[in-house]
Amino acid sequence: MPQSSSAILITLIFAAGLAGFATDRLRHDLVALLMLAACLVLGLVSADQAFTGFADPVVMTVAAVMIVSAAISRSGMLAHALRPFRRWMRAEMGIAIVYSALCGVASAFMNNVGALALLLPAALATCRSAKVSPSRILMPMAFSSLLGGLVTLIGTPPNVILAELRNDFGKPAFGMFDFAYVGLPLALSGIVLTILLVRFLPSHAASEGEPLKFRIADYLFELRVPENASRSLTVETLAAIGTGEDRLAVHAIDRGGVLVTAPRLSRPLLVGDVIQVEGRAPVVETALERLGLELATDAEDDLLEGSFVECVVTDRSSLIENAEVTSLLGHAGASLVAISRRGKNIANGLSAMRLQAGDVVLLQMAPERTTNLAQEFDLLPLAVRPLNLRVVAKDWLPVAALLGAILAASAGVVSLAVALMLAVTALGLSGRLRGAVYHDIDWPIIILLAALIPVAQAFAASGAGETIAGMISAAGSGQPGWMMIGIALGLTMAVTPFLNNAAAVLIMGPIAAQTGIDTGVPVDAMLMAVAIGASCDFLTPIGHQSNTLVWGPGGYHFSDYARVGTPLTLLVLVFGTFLITSVWG
């Protein structure tokens, strides 16, 4: 096939793939597989090359980092690291600094989402005991987990991909701490700016007069009027429970299958009515006691007894958009009692609502089932017990294995992929992995990388990347090098919210490098710009898993991310361009 035809076809495939990533109608790994399939059918990728991505060192490195990171999460070492800072964690600023710094440091050497998920329940417990709003703490933690990944080679998958891409331009791969020259100053300044900016967000804490209860946001509850309830109950009686912001809101009544939305205050509540209310769990509990109501889930199913557990739905959960959530949870011994979500559809019953990443769900289950259920459905339980910093089980071996791998790779003894796989082998032989090893791997990321690597190679071989780079070079002809670096950084930051960051790097990396060659800007500087841009997505709660994870627990509005993230994005763009130009330009 003529090269020009190949370039046109691969460009069209990439355009269709970008549309698929941006619309989010299909899973990102499925979009990548469809792109690979199209390349196979059109002869752009041979059958022998189709699965070479699975043998690529990048894929093996990313998978090994995930496994070692999960082992470190289970080791208790992060909780142990909190002990020296106990005296700092008594005020809002101290809590924000300690948890943000710990998130940033941990994310430089392990999976950033894993580090955040491990520290999130502890941070919430600390907020509760210090009477500090979680909204002032969680967003700095999330952004710190992204910024910390800028510092090392293994901090984030884009760094690993670009390190190997450097080989294609006649240079050795980036070293373990080559990213720190730019990443460390950016991370420190970004964390400080975030801690300062988040103070301008509204506090979601309870009033000063009462002890702080962890306020996740508002909940939807379905209550049933039992046979023994008072015959004088009205909507107004129920709505009057609580005061101020804690008043219950009655949104709908299900009366024998007929849904009445926005009922008037004088409407009587009859036996058998199912009332949908919005409010905090303690206020609903007060309504149950005072008015003799009961949870609809209790009336319909006596399977469960005992405790209620709040969990965040992670983006890997099989419950997302699943129509059988109630049934699945029931088989696992849990009942869905309430959902907290921004942009919820109030008129629908809980059984009709589809869960989304970032939702906070209130489950009723036996306490001993919490851990297994959280693992089965990829939920993050939000601990309600105080953090005990005096007695912490710790295991040094996972950290020692990671440090050994870093030292071996940095000294040039073996490649990073080999060093990490040896670390995984050592952890497996020592019994630190057990049956969790395959659950620890984020398989959609692995599939996406393995599928896109041969597609990206076909893109480069077709000359399409050189053509696009030539257009960018022509537009920037005669401009100073710092401007071209800023353009590469800005373009990568612009496309990353619509793509997986690994996909953004596979697309933008070769184009930026070729643009650097055409304009005389060092390739290293252009690659570093792409690495920074692909890891800095602060503007929305759905742009990165870390942002999504704190959305519900922090009680944030969608616009809160833009209010804090816009100045932070400008800092990365301006200060990052200066640092890259100074160090690599």
Number of C-alpha atoms within 10 A of each C-alpha: 8 7 12 11 12 21 22 15 19 25 18 12 19 18 12 15 20 20 15 21 22 17 11 13 10 11 13 21 22 16 22 26 20 18 20 25 17 17 23 16 11 14 12 24 19 14 12 7 15 19 15 13 22 17 10 16 17 26 22 20 21 25 24 25 26 24 27 28 26 23 24 26 22 17 20 16 17 19 20 17 13 18 14 9 14 14 10 14 20 16 14 20 16 16 23 27 19 19 25 29 21 22 31 31 21 24 28 26 24 28 25 28 21 21 27 30 21 18 20 26 20 22 26 27 20 22 28 21 18 16 20 24 23 28 26 27 29 31 29 30 31 30 29 31 32 30 32 32 33 33 28 24 25 26 29 28 27 28 29 26 25 24 25 17 22 19 12 12 15 8 13 12 18 20 18 21 16 15 23 18 17 24 25 20 16 21 25 15 15 23 26 16 17 23 24 15 17 21 15 12 15 14 16 18 22 17 11 8 6 8 13 17 18 23 21 25 20 22 21 26 27 22 25 27 24 18 12 9 16 15 12 9 17 16 20 18 16 23 18 14 19 17 10 9 11 18 17 23 20 24 19 21 25 18 15 9 9 9 16 14 16 13 15 13 13 11 12 16 23 18 16 15 20 26 27 23 22 25 22 23 19 12 16 26 13 14 21 17 10 11 15 15 23 20 19 20 19 16 12 9 10 9 15 16 14 8 12 19 19 20 23 27 26 24 20 15 20 16 22 18 13 14 14 13 20 18 14 16 18 16 10 16 18 24 25 21 23 20 22 25 22 15 8 13 11 17 16 14 18 20 13 13 17 15 22 17 23 26 25 31 25 23 21 24 23 16 12 9 12 23 12 12 18 16 14 13 18 19 25 23 22 21 16 15 13 15 17 12 15 10 10 17 11 15 16 11 17 26 20 13 21 24 15 16 24 23 16 17 19 16 12 11 12 14 17 26 22 18 23 28 19 17 26 26 14 16 20 14 11 12 9 20 21 11 10 13 17 13 14 19 19 14 14 15 20 19 18 22 28 25 25 25 26 23 30 21 16 22 26 17 15 22 18 22 26 22 15 16 23 19 13 21 22 13 10 16 13 9 11 12 19 19 15 26 30 23 20 30 29 22 18 26 26 16 21 23 22 19 23 22 26 24 29 25 28 21 23 24 29 27 24 34 28 24 29 24 16 18 20 13 23 18 24 21 27 32 30 31 32 32 32 30 29 32 28 26 28 26 22 20 25 20 18 24 19 29 27 22 28 28 30 27 26 23 25 23 17 15 12 19 21 16 17 24 23 15 17 22 21 12 16 25 21 13 18 24 26 17 20 25 23 13 11 17 17
